[in-house]
């Protein structure tokens, strides 16, 4: 079946029946758990009573609810539970006994102090897949250090190669360190669940943001691991191919990506400059890379006489990869984004209609995308206590009065 064909109505999703406990906060861990929720897992988010996840307070807000929180906590249940209390931890242990996956992103050492580290909970549930996401991993001389995306981008090599040659090291515009760690967390959880199906035993999945950032940089790694110098800042240029950069048009900039000699022939033809093919400066990719300033002048002599739309259309007709430079709002509003369903709308109990961006992988046999909104704080506490733990109303009232749940 083609992925262009809508999946069967009501088809099961890949993780239907899988129970996930989300003890994480802010971005990397919550994103990991939401990706599992997209695939059908029942995800219960454990939050601090009264305040909840820090990201609930991030701006902007939609109908009084944080857009950030709702985006990265879609499809979950929320239970407000005091893990610093003995009774709170006892209730969590009961939930762990029936869970398939636990996701946490505490700094290494915190879960041990709470008595919910991997070594402790594996005694409760040997089948549990325990996903830890941290800045520097569970081992190593840096493991104790706190990390945010800025820190990981700084140490991960990517800032040193981002920006202009005469400018300072530059952070990639979004929190890619957190996002890729969350993606690797979901990847690790799925792999561990698959292995558990064979062995019957769970395991500890250790995801470090720094490791994840390092692994992203394939071009840089291909150079450094072969003994070449580490890449430097090149602006929008590519370190090993040319022309592959942003070029000025009459009303803005476009990107042209020519990665081989055949594409350069198409580009020269589109420019009406067959003579460039006989110029030794541009005869091969390495030669074009060495003379890319000269090549830029030849390209922009053509692009500056056209609008971005005109230049992109002419290059597309010639079979040359080229594109306008969109911001996120332009992409979200594009016909392609609508056709691909990049943004889904769900009904939130407080915020009303809320746009969400689910995991992007398309399946022919199921709709593995956001099915439900993010929860309000403690929205499902009573449901979890009643349906999952079998407590009666009197016991729930006593726990609430004691501040154990909210």
VOBA-769142 format. One line per 2 residues: for each residue x, y, z of C-alpha. Coordinates in pm, whole numbers, plus 50000, padded with zeros to 5 digits. Layout:
! VOBA-769142
X:Y:Z | ...
***
This chain:
! VOBA-769142
50000:50000:50000 | 50137:50343:49913
50188:50593:50194 | 49979:50829:49977
49678:50609:50057 | 49495:50710:50377
49538:50447:50650 | 49239:50234:50742
48993:50404:50976 | 49041:50283:51332
49353:50083:51245 | 49566:49996:51549
49875:50207:51607 | 50222:50055:51657
50235:50110:52035 | 49872:50047:52130
49874:49881:52474 | 50221:50009:52570
50227:50198:52901 | 50475:50482:52944
50554:50683:53257 | 50694:51027:53180
50890:51173:53471 | 51069:51426:53253
51027:51799:53205 | 51083:52086:52960
51188:51941:52619 | 51410:51637:52549
51228:51389:52774 | 50875:51519:52713
50934:51513:52336 | 51057:51152:52359
50742:51050:52547 | 50512:51243:52312
50661:51066:52012 | 50567:50738:52182
50217:50876:52247 | 50186:50963:51877
50249:50595:51804 | 49966:50486:52035
50129:50443:52375 | 49936:50543:52686
50166:50803:52840 | 50115:50920:53199
50306:51236:53283 | 50400:51267:53651
50412:51633:53758 | 50482:51833:54071
50154:51931:54241 | 50073:52300:54215
50334:52394:53955 | 50380:52105:53714
50638:52094:53438 | 50842:52417:53419
50741:52455:53057 | 50376:52508:53157
50486:52862:53239 | 50668:52937:52912
50518:53200:52684 | 50332:53249:52456
49998:53117:52578 | 49685:53003:52395
49375:53044:52608 | 49589:53057:52921
49790:52742:52838 | 50153:52742:52727
50189:52679:52355 | 50532:52527:52421
50400:52282:52681 | 50106:52177:52467
50330:52116:52165 | 50572:51879:52342
50325:51705:52576 | 50052:51614:52329
49855:51297:52381 | 49944:51240:52749
49761:51202:53077 | 49876:51422:53368
49902:51301:53726 | 50007:51549:53995
50210:51343:54243 | 50454:51443:54519
50759:51221:54466 | 50930:51366:54773
50673:51197:54996 | 50693:50832:55094
50335:50770:54985 | 50394:50945:54654
50690:50723:54576 | 50494:50417:54684
50219:50505:54436 | 50480:50558:54165
50630:50216:54241 | 50288:50062:54186
50261:50236:53849 | 50613:50124:53758
50518:49762:53827 | 50276:49772:53532
50470:50008:53303 | 50657:49917:52987
50869:50233:52956 | 50983:50503:53196
51132:50829:53064 | 51330:51062:53291
51570:51351:53239 | 51687:51430:53589
52052:51513:53639 | 52239:51186:53711
52217:51106:54082 | 51875:51262:54147
51675:50946:54076 | 51897:50750:54319
51819:51002:54593 | 51448:50958:54516
51482:50579:54513 | 51360:50553:54154
51689:50494:53972 | 51731:50207:53729
51893:49973:53980 | 51602:50021:54221
51307:50002:53984 | 51436:49701:53793
51369:49507:54114 | 51007:49619:54091
50968:49548:53718 | 51245:49356:53539
51063:49408:53207 | 51081:49788:53230
51260:49987:52961 | 51412:50280:53152
51512:50577:52933 | 51744:50835:53088
51813:51154:52892 | 52077:51388:53033
52328:51643:52914 | 52639:51428:52932
52519:51074:53004 | 52512:50849:53309
52889:50787:53304 | 53200:50985:53223
53381:51279:53387 | 53117:51531:53274
52812:51328:53374 | 52747:51535:53689
52720:51865:53501 | 52387:52034:53422
52315:52107:53058 | 52087:52314:52844
52077:52325:52468 | 52314:52624:52460
52571:52431:52663 | 52551:52123:52444
52571:52321:52121 | 52878:52501:52258
53060:52181:52354 | 52921:51964:52074
53120:52125:51793 | 52828:52270:51600
52867:52631:51719 | 53230:52636:51609
53122:52561:51251 | 52810:52781:51242
52817:53148:51147 | 53036:53367:50928
53412:53340:50903 | 53463:53689:51046
53194:53650:51313 | 53164:53472:51646
53061:53108:51693 | 52684:53091:51645
52414:52875:51796 | 52181:52691:51558
51851:52881:51577 | 51641:52619:51756
51700:52375:52042 | 51839:52098:51823
52040:51943:52107 | 51725:51877:52307
51521:51768:52007 | 51770:51515:51872
51821:51370:52222 | 51444:51324:52251
51435:51154:51912 | 51720:50921:52009
51535:50850:52334 | 51228:50735:52142
51452:50535:51905 | 51621:50368:52203
51291:50290:52373 | 51153:50123:52060
51471:49918:52011 | 51467:49807:52375
51100:49709:52352 | 51178:49501:52045
51462:49325:52226 | 51241:49271:52531
50995:49088:52307 | 51276:48840:52241
51434:48820:52588 | 51155:48915:52827
51389:49156:53004 | 51401:49534:52998
51712:49752:53009 | 51850:50098:53080
51871:50328:52777 | 52128:50605:52838
52093:50906:52603 | 52335:51199:52633
52258:51527:52459 | 52630:51578:52390
52661:51233:52230 | 52354:51300:52019
52486:51638:51903 | 52822:51483:51812
52654:51211:51606 | 52454:51463:51400
52751:51617:51223 | 52820:51372:50944
53009:51610:50714 | 53230:51742:50993
53294:51392:51128 | 53385:51260:50783
53659:51522:50773 | 53789:51507:51130
53792:51128:51155 | 53991:51113:50830
54258:51340:50980 | 54150:51667:50817
54114:51986:51023 | 53784:52054:51196
53548:52259:50978 | 53543:52634:51031
53262:52885:50992 | 53158:52927:50630
52830:53113:50653 | 52580:52941:50424
52844:52766:50213 | 52906:52392:50218
53246:52263:50334 | 53299:52011:50054
53079:52109:49755 | 53017:52420:49545
52809:52597:49442 | 52602:52521:49749
52512:52847:49918 | 52263:53134:49937
52271:53377:49646 | 52125:53726:49606
51824:53785:49380 | 51652:54109:49294
51417:54083:49593 | 51588:53851:49839
51794:53532:49844 | 51759:53176:49724
51959:52863:49792 | 52127:52663:49515
52261:52315:49588 | 52491:52166:49323
52676:51862:49456 | 52816:51701:49139
52939:51773:48787 | 52613:51669:48618
52417:51923:48819 | 52673:52191:48736
52615:52128:48367 | 52243:52190:48426
52320:52505:48623 | 52549:52648:48354
52284:52577:48093 | 52014:52749:48302
52241:53052:48339 | 52302:53063:47964
52670:53023:48040 | 52796:52714:47859
53139:52877:47865 | 53163:52803:48238
53194:52434:48154 | 53524:52501:47976
53666:52711:48258 | 53925:52505:48454
53827:52689:48774 | 53486:52522:48758
53566:52189:48592 | 53534:51974:48906
53373:51998:49246 | 53707:52053:49426
53799:52322:49173 | 53463:52495:49216
53508:52481:49593 | 53849:52645:49565
53712:52921:49339 | 53364:52963:49483
53398:53342:49521 | 53461:53369:49146
53172:53132:49083 | 52942:53336:49306
53002:53642:49088 | 52899:53445:48777
52584:53308:48943 | 52472:53637:49095
52517:53817:48763 | 52215:53604:48663
52017:53575:48988 | 52019:53948:49064
51829:54013:48740 | 51541:53796:48863
51310:53770:49160 | 51348:53472:49393
51030:53321:49249 | 51151:53360:48891
51499:53222:48961 | 51367:52921:49154
51119:52844:48875 | 51389:52862:48605
51627:52643:48803 | 51354:52391:48882
51275:52366:48511 | 51644:52299:48447
51655:52027:48714 | 51880:52225:48951
51801:52194:49325 | 51707:52544:49441
51471:52693:49694 | 51343:53015:49846
51439:53078:50208 | 51125:53037:50417
51069:53100:50784 | 50873:52849:50991
50548:53042:50950 | 50581:53033:50571
50640:52658:50573 | 50349:52597:50810
50122:52798:50580 | 50238:52628:50260
50023:52402:50048 | 50283:52128:50087
50262:52141:50467 | 49884:52118:50448
49900:51825:50205 | 50144:51642:50431
49947:51718:50748 | 50249:51870:50923
50019:52059:51160 | 49722:51890:51325
49447:52062:51524 | 49303:51908:51841
49053:52034:52098 | 49204:52126:52435
48972:52142:52739 | 49091:52493:52829
49267:52643:52526 | 49012:52532:52265
49139:52445:51916 | 49515:52399:51942
49762:52336:51656 | 50016:52059:51717
50304:51910:51520 | 50314:51530:51565
50604:51303:51479 | 50649:51325:51100
50687:50962:50990 | 50397:50844:50772
50269:50485:50787 | 50045:50320:50529
49866:50104:50785 | 49794:50351:51063
49764:50718:51153 | 50062:50761:51385
50006:51129:51455 | 49875:51341:51740
49537:51211:51850 | 49482:51408:52171
49588:51739:52326 | 49829:51797:52609
49667:51761:52953 | 49597:52028:53210
49792:51987:53533 | 49657:51686:53723
49373:51639:53476 | 49394:51260:53498
49509:51209:53858 | 49180:51055:53966
49161:50840:53652 | 49507:50698:53719
49433:50635:54087 | 49101:50471:54010
49158:50286:53683 | 49527:50202:53710
49568:50157:54086 | 49216:50061:54194
49183:50316:54477 | 48841:50416:54606
48708:50768:54655 | 48785:50778:55029
49151:50683:54974 | 49184:50939:54695
49036:51208:54920 | 49282:51118:55197
49580:51137:54957 | 49462:51470:54825
49414:51612:55176 | 49768:51501:55263
49909:51675:54953 | 50037:51352:54802
49826:51398:54489 | 49648:51693:54332
***
